[in-house]
Amino acid sequence: MLGKAIGKNFDLGYVGNVSRNRDNVIISRVVKQGEKDILFGQAVVLNEDNTIQKISADNTQQQCIGIAVREVKQTTNYFTSEGAYHSGDTCSILTRGTATIKCNAGTPKAGGNVYVRIEESDTGVVGEFEAEQSAGNIALENVVFTTGQIDKNNIVEITILSRRI
C-alpha cells in the first residue's frame, strides 16, 4: 500500500476574498455603464461621476482606490470560482485591509512593492497584480505583499495600508 502525504501548506483562498478581518474598510460604488467587467481581485479607479471602472493605461497609481472583492456578490460559475461585477452593478471595493489576489509575474516578498498591470501583455491581465516592475505596469503606493507566500494557483495576499477615499 502506497503512503499518502499531507501537504505542507493550504491554498490561500479565492481571488478577491478579504483574507484578514482586523482592519478592513469596504465601500460600494456602481460600475460605470458601458465599461468592461471587473473581475474579483482587480484594481479599480474612481471616476468623476462617482462610478468606478477597472484600471487602465489612462490611469495613474494615485487614481487606484482599491480592489474589487466578493463581499456580497458571489460567483455564478461554481466550477471556476471566478466572478465579476458587470456594467451597472454595485461593486464592493476594499480600500484598506488585506485581500487575496492573483500574482501574474514575479516572486512576491513580504512587505514588497505591488505592481498593477495597466497595459495588456503576454503574462499579465489589465487590472491584475504583479511582483516585479516591467513595461506596462505601475507600482501602487501604500500597497504591499502581506507575507510573500504564494500558493500553487498564484494566489497571494496583499495589504492596502491606507485609504485614498
N, C-alpha and C positions, 0 to 999 in steps of 0.2 A: 504494500500500500504506500503510495506516494504521500509525503508530508505536505502540508499546506502552511504557507507563511502569512502572518498578519502584517499588513502594511505598516510602514513607519509613520506615515502622515495621512491625515484626512484631506479630502478636497476642501477648498476654501469656500465653496458655495457656488451660487449662480451669479452671472454678470448683473450688476445693478442692485444687489442686495445691500441694505445697510448692515454693516457687519459688527459694529460695536455700539452699544447704546448709552454711553455715558454723556456725550456732549454733541448730540446731533440736532441740526436745525434744518427742517424741511419746509419748503414753500411750494405753492401751486401757482402755475401760470398756464394760459392757453397756448397751444402750438399754433403759430401763425397760419392762416388759411393759405393753401397752395404750396406749403413747404413740404420738404421730404420728411419721411417718418424719422422719428428719433428713437433709436433702439435703447433698451435698458442699458445703463452704464456708459452712455455717450455724453460728451461735453455739450453744454447749451449756452447760448448768449441771449441777453435781454434786448428786445427791440424798443424803439422809442414809443411805440403804441402799447406797451406793457404785455406784448406777446413774446414768445420765445421761439427759437429755431436752433437747429444743430449748428455748431461752429463751422465756419468755412474759411476759405482763403481771404475773404473780405473782412475778417475779424482780427482783432488783436487779443493778446492774452488778458489785457485789462477788461475786456468785454465778457469774458467767460465767467458766468455766475455760479456754475455748479455742474452736477451730474444728474442725469435722469435716472431715478430709482424706481423700483417696483414696490412702492409703499402701499398703495391701494390697488392699482391695476395689476392684474395677473396675466400671465401668458395665455394665449389662446391656442398655441401649438404645444401640446404636452410632450411630444416626442423630442423636440429640440430644446425646450425651455427658453426659447427666445421670445421676446415680446417687444412691442413698440408702442409709442404714442403717435397717433395719426393727426393729420391736419384738423384743427378744431377741437382736439381732445384736451382735457385738463391734465397737465403733466406734473408729477411730484419731482421736485428738484432738491437734492442735498446741497445746501450752501455752506454748511460747516459740519464736520464729522468724518466718519470712516465708512467706506463702501468697497465692495468688490468690483473690479473692472477687468477687462481683458487687456493683457500686455502683448502687443503685436511684435515688438522688436526690442532687443537688448536684454540685459540681466539686471533686474531691479536690486537696489541696495537700500537697506533700512535708512531712512532719512534722506535718500537720494532724490534728485530732481525728477519731476514727472513732465513728460512732453506730450502734447496733443497734436494729432495729425490734422492739418488744415488743407492739404492737397493730396489727391489720390496718388498711390504708389503701388508697386508690386507687393510690398509687405504690409502696408497699412491701409486702414479704412478711415476716411474723413470722420472726425469726431471721436475716434478711439485713441488709446493711450500707448506710449512707448517709453522705454527706459534709456534710450540713447538719442542724442541730438543728431538730426540729419536734415537734408533739404526737404522742405515741405511740412516740418513740424515746428512747434514753438513751445518754450518752457512756460509752465504755469507758476506764477508767484504764489507762495503760501500753500502749495500742494506738494506733499512728499509721499514716498513709499513708506508704508507703516512698518513692515517687518522685513521686507526683501524676499520673503518666502513666496515661491510661485509653484502652483500645482501642475499636474500633467495636462490640464486644459488651458494653461497660460492665464489662469485667474490669479490675481494678486490684490492686496488691499492697499488703498491709498487714503490719506487723510488730508482733508481741506482744513487748514489751521485757522483761517479767519474768513469772515463773510465779506462779500462785495456788495451786497444789497440788504 
